[in-house]
Amino acid sequence: MYTIFAILMIITSVLLVLVVLVQNPKGGGLSSSFGGGAGNQIMGAKRTTDFLEKATWTLAIVLISLSLLSNFSIPRKTDIDSNSIKAQEQIDEAIIPNLPTNSAIE
C-alpha cells in the first residue's frame, strides 16, 4: 500500500513541476503562445492561465493529501515481544528497590 502512495506522489510531483514550468512568472507563459490575436479560441489567453492556476492548486492539494495519507500506510512493527517486557520489569525492580511500608517503620 505504501508503494502505491509513493508512486502516486512521484507522478503528482512530476506533473506539478511540469505545470509550474509551463507558466510564465510575468503572465505570459503558455497563454501568450496560444492567445495571440485570436481572443475567441477555445482556450484563449485568459482561459489558459485559469486552467494552469487551477491545475497547480489541485496538484498541490493532491500531493499534500497523499503525503498525509501515506503516513497511515507506513508498515510498523506492532508485535511486542513479551520477553522484552519481562526483562524491562526485572531491570526496573533491580534499579528501584522495594521501599518499606509505613507499618513496617512503626
C-alpha positions in Angstrom: 0.0 0.0 0.0 2.8 2.4 0.8 4.4 1.6 -2.6 1.1 2.8 -4.3 1.2 6.0 -2.3 4.9 6.6 -3.2 4.2 6.0 -6.9 1.2 8.4 -6.9 3.3 11.0 -5.1 6.0 10.8 -7.6 3.6 11.1 -10.6 1.9 14.0 -8.9 5.2 15.7 -8.2 6.3 15.4 -11.8 3.0 16.7 -13.1 3.2 19.7 -10.7 6.7 20.5 -11.8 5.6 20.4 -15.5 2.6 22.6 -14.9 4.7 25.2 -12.9 7.4 25.2 -15.6 4.8 25.9 -18.3 3.7 29.0 -16.5 5.5 32.3 -17.0 6.0 34.3 -13.9 5.1 37.6 -15.6 1.8 36.4 -17.0 2.9 35.2 -20.5 3.8 31.5 -20.4 1.6 29.1 -22.4 -1.2 31.7 -22.6 0.9 34.0 -24.8 1.6 31.2 -27.2 -2.0 30.2 -27.7 -3.8 33.5 -27.1 -2.1 35.8 -29.6 -4.5 37.8 -31.6 -7.5 35.4 -31.5 -9.4 36.1 -28.3 -12.2 33.8 -29.1 -10.3 30.5 -29.3 -11.5 27.5 -27.2 -8.7 28.0 -24.8 -7.7 31.7 -25.2 -5.1 33.5 -23.1 -7.4 34.1 -20.1 -8.7 30.6 -20.0 -5.3 29.0 -20.2 -4.0 30.9 -17.2 -7.1 30.0 -15.3 -6.6 26.3 -16.2 -2.9 26.3 -15.3 -3.6 28.0 -11.9 -6.4 25.5 -11.1 -4.2 22.6 -12.1 -1.3 23.9 -9.9 -3.6 24.2 -6.9 -5.2 20.9 -7.5 -2.0 19.0 -7.9 -0.5 20.7 -4.8 -3.6 19.7 -2.7 -3.4 16.2 -4.1 0.3 15.9 -3.2 -0.2 17.1 0.4 -3.2 14.8 0.8 -1.2 11.8 -0.5 1.7 12.7 1.9 -0.7 12.8 4.9 -2.5 9.6 3.9 0.8 7.7 3.3 1.5 8.2 7.0 -1.2 5.7 7.8 0.1 3.0 5.4 3.7 3.0 6.7 4.5 -0.5 7.9 5.1 -0.6 11.6 6.1 -3.4 13.9 3.0 -4.0 16.1 4.0 -7.2 17.8 5.6 -6.5 21.2 7.8 -9.3 22.5 6.7 -10.4 25.9 10.2 -11.4 26.8 11.4 -7.8 26.4 8.6 -6.6 28.7 9.6 -9.1 31.4 13.2 -8.1 31.0 12.3 -4.5 31.4 10.3 -5.3 34.6 13.3 -7.1 36.0 15.6 -4.2 35.3 13.1 -1.8 36.9 12.9 -4.0 40.0 16.7 -4.2 40.3 17.2 -0.4 39.9 14.3 0.6 42.3 14.4 -1.5 45.5 11.2 -2.2 47.3 10.7 0.5 49.9 9.3 -0.4 53.3 5.7 0.5 54.0 4.6 2.7 56.9 3.5 -0.2 59.1 7.0 -1.7 59.0 8.6 1.6 60.2 6.3 1.9 63.3 
